[in-house]
Amino acid sequence: MKTITKALIPTTLLFVLLLTAQIVYSCRLVGDGKEIKTIDMQIDQVRQNVLISEEKVASASSLTTISEKATAMGFESAPKVVTMNADSLVVAFGQSR
């Protein structure tokens, strides 16, 4: 009987020690998981910002290209406005006065 008791005490202590170590390790893993999740969220936000910036750059460069081609073709950036005076003698086609 004494042999069983002598073996039971160290075994119980070892079990409690291992259980405590597992609980501490699990808590650290949970902390690391939360940290990884926040880092992943930050990475996603940065990727979205990069995509938005790329779209803005592409849009600006395409507008610049269109403007340069239009200028090369002879278009003016500020067109001259031409107006016509409405004479009393002007009548629409198919109408009589």
Backbone bond lengths (Angstrom), bond angles and torsions (degrees), N, CA, C in turn:
res aa  C-N    CA-C-N  psi(-1)  N-CA   C-N-CA  omega(-1)  CA-C   N-CA-C  phi
1 M - - - 1.438 - - 1.520 111.54 -
2 K 1.329 114.92 -37.32 1.447 118.04 -179.29 1.532 111.20 -68.34
3 T 1.293 118.49 -30.37 1.463 121.56 179.29 1.527 110.64 -66.15
4 I 1.305 116.89 -39.93 1.472 121.38 179.01 1.529 109.58 -66.11
5 T 1.310 117.32 -41.84 1.457 121.31 -179.95 1.523 110.25 -66.67
6 K 1.340 116.44 -40.47 1.458 119.85 178.96 1.528 111.35 -64.69
7 A 1.305 118.89 -34.55 1.463 122.57 179.78 1.526 111.04 -81.10
8 L 1.323 116.64 -28.09 1.458 120.72 -176.36 1.525 111.61 -71.29
9 I 1.308 118.35 -38.05 1.472 121.48 -177.54 1.535 111.24 -65.42
10 P 1.326 120.78 -50.54 1.468 119.13 177.92 1.541 112.69 -64.70
11 T 1.316 116.20 -35.34 1.468 119.77 178.56 1.525 110.40 -65.23
12 T 1.313 117.42 -42.22 1.464 121.40 178.10 1.520 110.70 -64.76
13 L 1.323 117.26 -43.34 1.458 120.85 178.14 1.531 111.25 -62.77
14 L 1.319 116.46 -41.66 1.458 120.74 177.40 1.521 110.61 -63.07
15 F 1.324 117.43 -42.35 1.463 122.21 178.68 1.531 110.88 -61.89
16 V 1.322 117.08 -46.26 1.472 121.41 179.94 1.525 109.84 -64.32
17 L 1.332 117.72 -41.06 1.454 121.87 178.94 1.532 110.83 -63.42
18 L 1.314 116.96 -45.88 1.466 120.65 179.12 1.530 111.37 -65.53
19 L 1.324 117.35 -39.47 1.459 121.29 178.11 1.527 110.52 -63.53
20 T 1.317 117.07 -43.24 1.470 121.33 177.81 1.533 110.43 -62.94
21 A 1.328 116.72 -43.19 1.460 120.60 179.28 1.531 110.63 -62.46
22 Q 1.310 117.12 -39.65 1.458 120.81 179.19 1.526 111.20 -66.16
23 I 1.318 117.25 -40.37 1.471 120.82 178.89 1.529 110.49 -64.45
24 V 1.323 116.95 -44.19 1.470 120.94 179.17 1.528 109.81 -63.26
25 Y 1.311 117.51 -44.46 1.469 121.66 179.47 1.526 111.13 -62.72
26 S 1.314 117.28 -40.88 1.464 121.38 178.74 1.527 110.99 -63.50
27 C 1.318 116.71 -40.38 1.468 120.08 178.28 1.530 110.95 -63.86
28 R 1.303 116.71 -38.87 1.472 119.77 177.21 1.527 110.86 -65.53
29 L 1.320 116.60 -39.10 1.461 119.84 178.81 1.523 111.23 -64.15
30 V 1.324 116.93 -38.86 1.459 120.70 178.07 1.525 109.68 -63.14
31 G 1.316 116.92 -44.01 1.471 120.80 177.64 1.516 111.72 -61.20
32 D 1.335 116.47 -43.20 1.455 120.48 178.42 1.526 110.94 -64.87
33 G 1.317 116.86 -38.10 1.466 120.66 178.45 1.521 111.97 -62.80
34 K 1.332 116.42 -41.90 1.465 119.98 177.75 1.526 110.54 -63.90
35 E 1.320 116.07 -40.85 1.464 120.93 179.27 1.528 110.75 -63.11
36 I 1.317 116.19 -43.60 1.464 121.13 179.12 1.521 110.41 -63.51
37 K 1.318 117.00 -39.30 1.467 120.78 179.77 1.527 110.84 -63.68
38 T 1.325 118.04 -43.40 1.462 119.88 179.18 1.522 111.05 -67.04
39 I 1.322 117.09 -37.24 1.467 120.19 177.89 1.529 110.02 -65.52
40 D 1.331 117.57 -41.79 1.463 121.04 177.15 1.526 111.38 -61.35
41 M 1.332 117.10 -40.21 1.457 120.30 178.51 1.530 110.35 -64.26
42 Q 1.324 117.09 -40.75 1.466 120.64 178.20 1.527 110.86 -64.64
43 I 1.316 117.05 -39.25 1.465 120.85 177.69 1.522 110.28 -62.84
44 D 1.325 117.23 -42.94 1.468 120.75 178.18 1.524 111.35 -61.89
45 Q 1.319 117.42 -41.58 1.467 120.64 178.76 1.526 110.90 -64.02
46 V 1.321 116.98 -41.56 1.466 120.09 179.13 1.525 110.27 -65.03
47 R 1.332 117.10 -40.48 1.467 120.11 178.03 1.526 110.95 -62.39
48 Q 1.333 117.63 -40.87 1.459 120.54 177.89 1.526 110.58 -64.38
49 N 1.318 117.06 -41.19 1.469 120.37 178.05 1.528 111.04 -63.27
50 V 1.321 116.85 -39.00 1.465 120.76 178.55 1.525 110.03 -64.80
51 L 1.334 117.35 -43.62 1.462 120.36 179.19 1.527 111.37 -62.32
52 I 1.315 116.44 -42.64 1.468 120.37 178.59 1.527 110.02 -63.20
53 S 1.324 117.10 -42.73 1.465 121.10 178.65 1.528 111.11 -63.94
54 E 1.322 117.08 -40.19 1.471 120.30 178.02 1.518 110.89 -62.77
55 E 1.333 116.82 -41.12 1.461 120.43 178.59 1.523 110.92 -64.47
56 K 1.327 117.33 -40.64 1.466 120.36 178.82 1.525 110.90 -64.54
57 V 1.331 116.88 -42.19 1.459 120.64 179.33 1.529 110.14 -64.94
58 A 1.320 116.88 -43.15 1.465 120.09 179.46 1.524 110.65 -63.34
59 S 1.315 116.75 -41.60 1.459 120.87 179.36 1.519 110.84 -64.30
60 A 1.319 117.44 -45.71 1.464 121.24 -179.74 1.520 111.16 -64.59
61 S 1.320 117.05 -41.26 1.459 119.31 -179.07 1.519 111.17 -69.15
62 S 1.337 117.80 -35.79 1.462 119.39 178.73 1.523 110.41 -69.01
63 L 1.330 118.32 -38.19 1.464 120.77 176.83 1.522 110.81 -65.65
64 T 1.319 117.33 -37.92 1.464 121.17 177.28 1.525 110.00 -64.93
65 T 1.313 117.18 -42.77 1.459 121.51 179.65 1.522 110.71 -62.96
66 I 1.321 116.68 -44.51 1.462 120.84 179.00 1.526 110.36 -62.31
67 S 1.315 116.42 -42.87 1.462 120.73 179.30 1.527 111.09 -62.53
68 E 1.320 117.52 -43.26 1.462 121.04 179.43 1.524 111.43 -64.76
69 K 1.333 117.27 -42.29 1.466 120.27 178.53 1.522 111.15 -65.34
70 A 1.317 116.79 -39.85 1.460 120.22 179.32 1.524 110.49 -64.77
71 T 1.307 117.84 -40.70 1.463 121.35 178.09 1.527 110.09 -65.55
72 A 1.324 117.41 -40.47 1.460 121.13 178.82 1.526 111.40 -65.11
73 M 1.327 117.74 -30.51 1.462 121.60 -179.99 1.523 112.10 -82.74
74 G 1.321 116.76 -5.81 1.455 119.67 176.19 1.517 114.83 103.92
75 F 1.281 117.54 3.42 1.461 119.53 176.97 1.527 109.17 -73.30
76 E 1.298 115.92 147.10 1.459 120.86 179.37 1.521 108.98 -102.04
77 S 1.312 114.84 148.62 1.463 118.09 -178.89 1.531 111.25 -75.11
78 A 1.318 116.55 -30.83 1.463 120.41 177.58 1.527 107.54 -121.09
79 P 1.318 118.16 92.31 1.471 119.53 -175.98 1.525 111.56 -66.98
80 K 1.331 113.39 151.28 1.453 119.16 176.94 1.522 108.40 -80.34
81 V 1.296 115.91 136.47 1.456 120.61 -179.40 1.531 108.24 -92.51
82 V 1.310 115.85 126.62 1.462 121.97 179.20 1.519 107.76 -110.64
83 T 1.326 115.67 128.47 1.462 119.44 177.51 1.517 109.52 -120.55
84 M 1.288 116.04 155.80 1.467 121.97 178.23 1.517 108.22 -119.35
85 N 1.315 114.91 139.63 1.454 119.77 175.47 1.518 108.86 -82.14
86 A 1.273 116.35 137.94 1.462 120.40 177.75 1.523 108.56 -86.13
87 D 1.309 115.67 106.82 1.469 119.69 177.64 1.515 109.10 -78.80
88 S 1.295 114.20 158.25 1.456 118.40 177.41 1.517 110.78 -74.47
89 L 1.331 116.84 -13.17 1.457 120.59 -178.65 1.531 111.93 -89.97
90 V 1.302 117.56 -11.40 1.463 121.29 -177.59 1.523 108.58 -78.05
91 V 1.327 115.15 125.90 1.459 121.08 179.78 1.528 107.61 -126.91
92 A 1.310 116.45 140.53 1.448 120.71 179.42 1.525 109.86 -66.77
93 F 1.301 116.17 150.78 1.462 121.76 -178.18 1.517 110.11 -62.55
94 G 1.276 116.92 129.48 1.461 121.63 178.11 1.512 113.62 87.44
95 Q 1.295 118.81 4.79 1.463 120.33 179.07 1.524 108.36 -117.98
96 S 1.272 114.06 152.27 1.466 117.91 175.97 1.515 108.87 -121.78
97 R 1.311 114.37 159.54 1.467 118.53 -179.61 1.469 110.66 -97.37
